[in-house]
């Protein structure tokens, strides 16, 4: 099933976050996507473990939220321009 068909099922607030659609149809959102990926790559596994410690987890989640809320600013500073499709969603 194409990813677009799964996007329609996502809650509205989740559509603003990074999403990972798993083969079983479940989704992972936001900072949890980074944790999922870090858990799978051997050299990032220590960072994954660190991101599970309560204090570090809060910092990790907060840093993700700041980046996610300002992703268009980061893109602009890096000289990247969003495509017309993403402009319409903002």
N, CA, C and O atoms as a MOPAC input file, in Angstrom:
PM7 MOZYME 1SCF
protein

 N      0.85100 1    -1.18100 1     0.00000 1
 C      0.00000 1     0.00000 1     0.00000 1
 C      0.89500 1     1.24200 1     0.00000 1
 O      1.81900 1     1.32900 1     0.81000 1
 N      0.64300 1     2.19300 1    -0.88200 1
 C      1.46600 1     3.40900 1    -0.93800 1
 C      1.38700 1     4.21800 1     0.36300 1
 O      0.38800 1     4.18300 1     1.08200 1
 N      2.45300 1     4.93200 1     0.63500 1
 C      2.53500 1     5.74000 1     1.85500 1
 C      1.44400 1     6.79900 1     1.88900 1
 O      0.88600 1     7.07000 1     2.95300 1
 N      1.13000 1     7.40000 1     0.75300 1
 C      0.09500 1     8.45300 1     0.70900 1
 C     -1.22900 1     7.97100 1     1.28700 1
 O     -1.93400 1     8.73900 1     1.94300 1
 N     -1.57100 1     6.72100 1     1.05300 1
 C     -2.81900 1     6.19100 1     1.58600 1
 C     -2.78400 1     6.12000 1     3.11300 1
 O     -3.81300 1     6.29000 1     3.76600 1
 N     -1.61600 1     5.87200 1     3.67500 1
 C     -1.47200 1     5.82800 1     5.13000 1
 C     -1.47900 1     7.21900 1     5.74200 1
 O     -1.86900 1     7.37900 1     6.89900 1
 N     -1.05500 1     8.22800 1     4.99100 1
 C     -1.00000 1     9.58400 1     5.52000 1
 C     -2.38100 1    10.09700 1     5.88500 1
 O     -2.52500 1    10.87000 1     6.83200 1
 N     -3.38500 1     9.67900 1     5.15500 1
 C     -4.73700 1    10.15000 1     5.42400 1
 C     -5.24700 1     9.66400 1     6.77200 1
 O     -6.14800 1    10.27600 1     7.34600 1
 N     -4.68100 1     8.56800 1     7.28900 1
 C     -5.09900 1     8.01200 1     8.57300 1
 C     -4.42500 1     8.69900 1     9.75300 1
 O     -4.85000 1     8.52100 1    10.89500 1
 N     -3.38600 1     9.47700 1     9.49500 1
 C     -2.59700 1    10.08000 1    10.57400 1
 C     -3.35600 1    11.23700 1    11.22100 1
 O     -4.05800 1    11.98500 1    10.54100 1
 N     -3.20900 1    11.37800 1    12.55500 1
 C     -3.81400 1    12.53800 1    13.21700 1
 C     -3.18900 1    13.83100 1    12.69000 1
 O     -2.02700 1    13.83100 1    12.28300 1
 N     -3.94200 1    14.92700 1    12.69100 1
 C     -3.48800 1    16.19600 1    12.12100 1
 C     -2.19600 1    16.68700 1    12.76000 1
 O     -1.29100 1    17.11900 1    12.04500 1
 N     -2.08100 1    16.63400 1    14.09500 1
 C     -0.86600 1    17.13600 1    14.73600 1
 C      0.34400 1    16.29200 1    14.36800 1
 O      1.46200 1    16.80400 1    14.33100 1
 N      0.14200 1    15.01300 1    14.09700 1
 C      1.25100 1    14.14100 1    13.71700 1
 C      1.73600 1    14.44700 1    12.31000 1
 O      2.88700 1    14.15900 1    11.98200 1
 N      0.89000 1    15.02000 1    11.47800 1
 C      1.29500 1    15.29300 1    10.10500 1
 C      2.37900 1    16.36900 1    10.04100 1
 O      3.04100 1    16.51100 1     9.01300 1
 N      2.56800 1    17.11600 1    11.10800 1
 C      3.61000 1    18.13900 1    11.13800 1
 C      4.95600 1    17.57200 1    11.58700 1
 O      5.99000 1    18.21800 1    11.41800 1
 N      4.94400 1    16.37600 1    12.15200 1
 C      6.16500 1    15.74500 1    12.64600 1
 C      6.72600 1    14.76700 1    11.62600 1
 O      6.04600 1    14.33100 1    10.69700 1
 N      7.99300 1    14.44300 1    11.83800 1
 C      8.63200 1    13.38900 1    11.08300 1
 C      7.89300 1    12.09000 1    11.39300 1
 O      7.58000 1    11.81500 1    12.55200 1
 N      7.61500 1    11.29600 1    10.37000 1
 C      6.89700 1    10.03700 1    10.56000 1
 C      7.66100 1     8.90200 1     9.91300 1
 O      8.31600 1     9.07800 1     8.88600 1
 N      7.56800 1     7.72600 1    10.53500 1
 C      8.14200 1     6.51300 1     9.97100 1
 C      7.03700 1     5.47600 1     9.93700 1
 O      6.47100 1     5.12200 1    10.97200 1
 N      6.73500 1     4.99500 1     8.75000 1
 C      5.71800 1     3.96800 1     8.57200 1
 C      6.42400 1     2.62200 1     8.57200 1
 O      7.26600 1     2.35900 1     7.71400 1
 N      6.08500 1     1.77400 1     9.52700 1
 C      6.72200 1     0.46900 1     9.66100 1
 C      6.01900 1    -0.55800 1     8.77500 1
 O      4.86200 1    -0.36100 1     8.40300 1
 N      6.70200 1    -1.65100 1     8.43400 1
 C      6.10100 1    -2.66700 1     7.56100 1
 C      4.77800 1    -3.24000 1     8.08200 1
 O      3.93500 1    -3.66500 1     7.29200 1
 N      4.59500 1    -3.25400 1     9.40100 1
 C      3.35600 1    -3.79900 1     9.95500 1
 C      2.21600 1    -2.78400 1     9.93800 1
 O      1.11600 1    -3.08400 1    10.40200 1
 N      2.46900 1    -1.57500 1     9.40300 1
 C      1.43300 1    -0.55700 1     9.29800 1
 C      1.40300 1     0.43400 1    10.44500 1
 O      0.70500 1     1.44500 1    10.36700 1
 N      2.14900 1     0.16500 1    11.50800 1
 C      2.18300 1     1.11500 1    12.62700 1
 C      3.10900 1     2.27800 1    12.28200 1
 O      3.92500 1     2.19700 1    11.36400 1
 N      2.96100 1     3.35100 1    13.03500 1
 C      3.75400 1     4.55900 1    12.79000 1
 C      4.55700 1     4.93200 1    14.02800 1
 O      4.18400 1     4.64300 1    15.16500 1
 N      5.67000 1     5.58500 1    13.75100 1
 C      6.50000 1     6.16700 1    14.80300 1
 C      6.60900 1     7.64700 1    14.43500 1
 O      6.80700 1     7.98500 1    13.26800 1
 N      6.48000 1     8.53200 1    15.43100 1
 C      6.45500 1     9.97600 1    15.18700 1
 C      7.57400 1    10.70700 1    15.92100 1
 O      8.06100 1    10.25200 1    16.95500 1
 N      7.97000 1    11.84600 1    15.36600 1
 C      8.83800 1    12.79300 1    16.05000 1
 C     10.18000 1    12.24300 1    16.46000 1
 O     10.84800 1    11.55300 1    15.69000 1
 N     10.56900 1    12.55200 1    17.67700 1
 C     11.87400 1    12.14700 1    18.19900 1
 C     12.00300 1    10.63300 1    18.25500 1
 O     13.11400 1    10.10400 1    18.19500 1
 N     10.88600 1     9.93200 1    18.36800 1
 C     10.91700 1     8.46100 1    18.40800 1
 C     11.44200 1     7.87400 1    17.09800 1
 O     11.99100 1     6.77200 1    17.09400 1
 N     11.28300 1     8.59100 1    15.99400 1
 C     11.83300 1     8.13300 1    14.71300 1
 C     13.35400 1     8.09200 1    14.81000 1
 O     13.98200 1     7.12300 1    14.38300 1
 N     13.94200 1     9.14200 1    15.36900 1
 C     15.39800 1     9.15700 1    15.52800 1
 C     15.85900 1     8.05300 1    16.46000 1
 O     16.87800 1     7.41200 1    16.20100 1
 N     15.12600 1     7.81900 1    17.54100 1
 C     15.48700 1     6.71800 1    18.44700 1
 C     15.40700 1     5.37600 1    17.72500 1
 O     16.27500 1     4.52100 1    17.90100 1
 N     14.37400 1     5.19300 1    16.91900 1
 C     14.20200 1     3.95200 1    16.16800 1
 C     15.41100 1     3.72300 1    15.25500 1
 O     15.96400 1     2.62400 1    15.22100 1
 N     15.81500 1     4.75300 1    14.52300 1
 C     16.93800 1     4.64100 1    13.59100 1
 C     18.24700 1     4.43200 1    14.35000 1
 O     19.06300 1     3.59600 1    13.96000 1
 N     18.45300 1     5.18700 1    15.43300 1
 C     19.69400 1     5.04300 1    16.21200 1
 C     19.81500 1     3.63700 1    16.79800 1
 O     20.92100 1     3.12200 1    16.96500 1
 N     18.69100 1     3.02900 1    17.10500 1
 C     18.69800 1     1.67300 1    17.66000 1
 C     19.15400 1     0.65900 1    16.60600 1
 O     19.68500 1    -0.39500 1    16.95600 1
 N     18.95400 1     0.96200 1    15.33500 1
 C     19.27600 1     0.02900 1    14.24800 1
 C     20.69900 1     0.15400 1    13.70800 1
 O     21.20000 1    -0.77800 1    13.07800 1
 N     21.35800 1     1.29300 1    13.94500 1
 C     22.70800 1     1.52300 1    13.42100 1
 C     23.70800 1     1.32200 1    14.55800 1
 O     23.62000 1     1.97500 1    15.59800 1
 N     24.64800 1     0.42000 1    14.34900 1
 C     25.53800 1     0.02200 1    15.44300 1
 C     26.28700 1     1.18200 1    16.07300 1
 O     26.42700 1     1.22900 1    17.29500 1
 N     26.77300 1     2.12100 1    15.26600 1
 C     27.59000 1     3.20500 1    15.83400 1
 C     26.75600 1     4.30600 1    16.48400 1
 O     27.31100 1     5.16500 1    17.16900 1
 N     25.43300 1     4.30000 1    16.28600 1
 C     24.57600 1     5.27000 1    16.97100 1
 C     23.85100 1     4.65100 1    18.16400 1
 O     23.13100 1     5.33800 1    18.88800 1
 N     24.04800 1     3.35200 1    18.36000 1
 C     23.36900 1     2.67500 1    19.46500 1
 C     23.68200 1     3.30200 1    20.83100 1
 O     22.77300 1     3.41800 1    21.65300 1
 N     24.92800 1     3.70900 1    21.10800 1
 C     25.18100 1     4.38300 1    22.39600 1
 C     24.36200 1     5.67000 1    22.56000 1
 O     23.91200 1     5.97300 1    23.66500 1
 N     24.16600 1     6.42600 1    21.48200 1
 C     23.32200 1     7.62600 1    21.55400 1
 C     21.86500 1     7.25000 1    21.82100 1
 O     21.15600 1     7.95200 1    22.54300 1
 N     21.43200 1     6.15300 1    21.23900 1
 C     20.07800 1     5.65700 1    21.49900 1
 C     19.91600 1     5.36800 1    22.99000 1
 O     18.93700 1     5.78800 1    23.60700 1
 N     20.88200 1     4.64800 1    23.56500 1
 C     20.80400 1     4.32500 1    24.99500 1
 C     20.79500 1     5.59300 1    25.84300 1
 O     20.04300 1     5.69700 1    26.81200 1
 N     21.63500 1     6.55000 1    25.47200 1
 C     21.67800 1     7.81500 1    26.20100 1
 C     20.33600 1     8.54600 1    26.09700 1
 O     19.89800 1     9.17600 1    27.06000 1
 N     19.68300 1     8.46300 1    24.93600 1
 C     18.40900 1     9.16300 1    24.75400 1
 C     17.27100 1     8.54000 1    25.56100 1
 O     16.17300 1     9.09400 1    25.61100 1
 N     17.52000 1     7.40500 1    26.18500 1
 C     16.50700 1     6.75500 1    27.02200 1
 C     16.59400 1     7.17400 1    28.48800 1
 O     15.63400 1     7.01300 1    29.24200 1
 N     17.74000 1     7.70900 1    28.88700 1
 C     17.91900 1     8.17100 1    30.27100 1
 C     16.98300 1     9.36700 1    30.48300 1
 O     16.95800 1    10.27700 1    29.65400 1
 N     16.21800 1     9.38200 1    31.57600 1
 C     15.18100 1    10.41600 1    31.74400 1
 C     15.61300 1    11.86100 1    31.46200 1
 O     14.94100 1    12.54500 1    30.69100 1
 N     16.68800 1    12.34000 1    32.04500 1
 C     17.10300 1    13.72600 1    31.81700 1
 C     17.51200 1    13.93600 1    30.35200 1
 O     17.11100 1    14.91600 1    29.72400 1
 N     18.30800 1    13.01300 1    29.82000 1
 C     18.74700 1    13.12300 1    28.42400 1
 C     17.56300 1    12.98100 1    27.47200 1
 O     17.54200 1    13.60700 1    26.41100 1
 N     16.57800 1    12.16100 1    27.84500 1
 C     15.38700 1    11.98800 1    27.00700 1
 C     14.64500 1    13.31600 1    26.85100 1
 O     14.22400 1    13.67400 1    25.75100 1
 N     14.49000 1    14.03000 1    27.94300 1
 C     13.82800 1    15.33000 1    27.89800 1
 C     14.57300 1    16.32600 1    27.03000 1
 O     13.96500 1    17.07200 1    26.26300 1
 N     15.90000 1    16.33600 1    27.15300 1
 C     16.72600 1    17.23800 1    26.34300 1
 C     16.62700 1    16.85000 1    24.86700 1
 O     16.47200 1    17.71500 1    24.00500 1
 N     16.71800 1    15.55700 1    24.58100 1
 C     16.63100 1    15.05200 1    23.21100 1
 C     15.28900 1    15.42800 1    22.58100 1
 O     15.24000 1    15.91700 1    21.45200 1
 N     14.20200 1    15.19500 1    23.32100 1
 C     12.86400 1    15.51500 1    22.81900 1
 C     12.70100 1    17.01500 1    22.58700 1
 O     12.10900 1    17.43600 1    21.59300 1
 N     13.22500 1    17.81200 1    23.50100 1
 C     13.12500 1    19.27300 1    23.37200 1
 C     13.92600 1    19.77100 1    22.16300 1
 O     13.46300 1    20.64100 1    21.42600 1
 N     15.11700 1    19.22200 1    21.96400 1
 C     15.92800 1    19.60600 1    20.80400 1
 C     15.22300 1    19.22200 1    19.50600 1
 O     15.23200 1    19.99000 1    18.54300 1
 N     14.60900 1    18.03200 1    19.47600 1
 C     13.85400 1    17.64100 1    18.28200 1
 C     12.72400 1    18.63500 1    18.02800 1
 O     12.52200 1    19.06800 1    16.89400 1
 N     11.98900 1    18.99900 1    19.07800 1
 C     10.83600 1    19.89500 1    18.92000 1
 C     11.28600 1    21.26300 1    18.40100 1
 O     10.63400 1    21.83400 1    17.52700 1
 N     12.39500 1    21.79500 1    18.93200 1
 C     12.91400 1    23.08500 1    18.46800 1
 C     13.28200 1    22.99300 1    16.98900 1
 O     12.94200 1    23.87600 1    16.20100 1
 N     13.97900 1    21.91800 1    16.62000 1
 C     14.36000 1    21.75200 1    15.21600 1
 C     13.12000 1    21.61000 1    14.33100 1
 O     13.03500 1    22.24800 1    13.28200 1
 N     12.16600 1    20.78400 1    14.74400 1
 C     10.95900 1    20.55400 1    13.94200 1
 C     10.15800 1    21.83900 1    13.76500 1
 O      9.64900 1    22.11500 1    12.67800 1
 N     10.04800 1    22.61600 1    14.82600 1
 C      9.27900 1    23.86500 1    14.73600 1
 C      9.95800 1    24.92200 1    13.87800 1
 O      9.30400 1    25.84400 1    13.39000 1
 N     11.26400 1    24.79100 1    13.69600 1
 C     12.03200 1    25.79100 1    12.94200 1
 C     12.69200 1    25.21100 1    11.69500 1
 O     13.65300 1    25.78500 1    11.18300 1
 N     12.19200 1    24.08800 1    11.20300 1
 C     12.85200 1    23.41700 1    10.07500 1
 C     12.92500 1    24.28700 1     8.83300 1
 O     13.88700 1    24.18100 1     8.07200 1
 N     11.94300 1    25.13900 1     8.60400 1
 C     11.99300 1    26.00600 1     7.42700 1
 C     13.05800 1    27.09000 1     7.59800 1
 O     13.67300 1    27.51300 1     6.61900 1
 N     13.27700 1    27.53700 1     8.82100 1
 C     14.33800 1    28.51500 1     9.07400 1
 C     15.70400 1    27.88200 1     8.84400 1
 O     16.58600 1    28.49700 1     8.24500 1
 N     15.87700 1    26.64100 1     9.32300 1
 C     17.13900 1    25.93800 1     9.10600 1
 C     17.38300 1    25.75800 1     7.61100 1
 O     18.50400 1    25.95000 1     7.13800 1
 N     16.34800 1    25.39200 1     6.86800 1
 C     16.48900 1    25.20600 1     5.42500 1
 C     16.88900 1    26.49900 1     4.73900 1
 O     17.74600 1    26.49700 1     3.85500 1
 N     16.27900 1    27.59500 1     5.13700 1
 C     16.57500 1    28.89200 1     4.53200 1
 C     18.03000 1    29.28000 1     4.80400 1
 O     18.72700 1    29.74000 1     3.90000 1
 N     18.48800 1    29.09800 1     6.03800 1
 C     19.86900 1    29.43800 1     6.39600 1
 C     20.85200 1    28.58400 1     5.59700 1
 O     21.93000 1    29.05000 1     5.22700 1
 N     20.47400 1    27.32900 1     5.33500 1
 C     21.34700 1    26.43000 1     4.57700 1
 C     21.24200 1    26.64600 1     3.06900 1
 O     21.93700 1    25.98800 1     2.29500 1
 N     20.37000 1    27.57000 1     2.65300 1
 C     20.22900 1    27.85500 1     1.23900 1
 C     19.31100 1    26.88900 1     0.51000 1
 O     19.31600 1    26.83600 1    -0.72000 1
 N     18.52800 1    26.13000 1     1.25200 1
 C     17.59200 1    25.18400 1     0.63900 1
 C     16.23300 1    25.84700 1     0.49900 1
 O     15.80600 1    26.58800 1     1.38400 1
 N     15.56800 1    25.59200 1    -0.58200 1
 C     14.23800 1    26.15400 1    -0.77700 1
 C     13.22600 1    25.02600 1    -0.75600 1
 O     13.43500 1    23.99400 1    -1.39300 1
 N     12.12200 1    25.20900 1    -0.02500 1
 C     11.09500 1    24.15800 1     0.00800 1
 C     10.38600 1    24.07300 1    -1.33600 1
 O     10.28700 1    25.06400 1    -2.05900 1
 N      9.89900 1    22.89400 1    -1.66300 1
 C      9.15700 1    22.75600 1    -2.91700 1
 C      7.75900 1    23.36500 1    -2.76200 1
 O      7.32000 1    23.65400 1    -1.64900 1
 N      7.08900 1    23.55000 1    -3.85700 1
 C      5.77600 1    24.21500 1    -3.83500 1
 C      4.77700 1    23.43800 1    -3.02400 1
 O      3.89600 1    24.03400 1    -2.40300 1
 N      4.88300 1    22.11700 1    -3.00600 1
 C      3.95400 1    21.27100 1    -2.25900 1
 C      4.05900 1    21.51500 1    -0.76100 1
 O      3.03900 1    21.57100 1    -0.07400 1
 N      5.28600 1    21.66200 1    -0.23700 1
 C      5.45400 1    21.88500 1     1.19800 1
 C      5.06700 1    23.32100 1     1.58300 1
 O      4.64900 1    23.55900 1     2.71600 1
 N      5.20100 1    24.28300 1     0.65000 1
 C      4.76600 1    25.65600 1     0.92800 1
 C      3.26400 1    25.71300 1     1.18100 1
 O      2.79900 1    26.46000 1     2.04200 1
 N      2.52400 1    24.93300 1     0.44000 1
 C      1.07200 1    24.94200 1     0.57700 1
 C      0.63400 1    24.37400 1     1.92100 1
 O     -0.44300 1    24.71400 1     2.40900 1
 N      1.44500 1    23.52100 1     2.52300 1
 C      1.09000 1    22.88600 1     3.79500 1
 C      1.37100 1    23.78200 1     4.99500 1
 O      0.81700 1    23.55900 1     6.07100 1
 N      2.22700 1    24.79700 1     4.82600 1
 C      2.59600 1    25.65800 1     5.95700 1
 C      1.51000 1    26.57500 1     6.33600 1
 O      1.66400 1    27.36300 1     7.26900 1

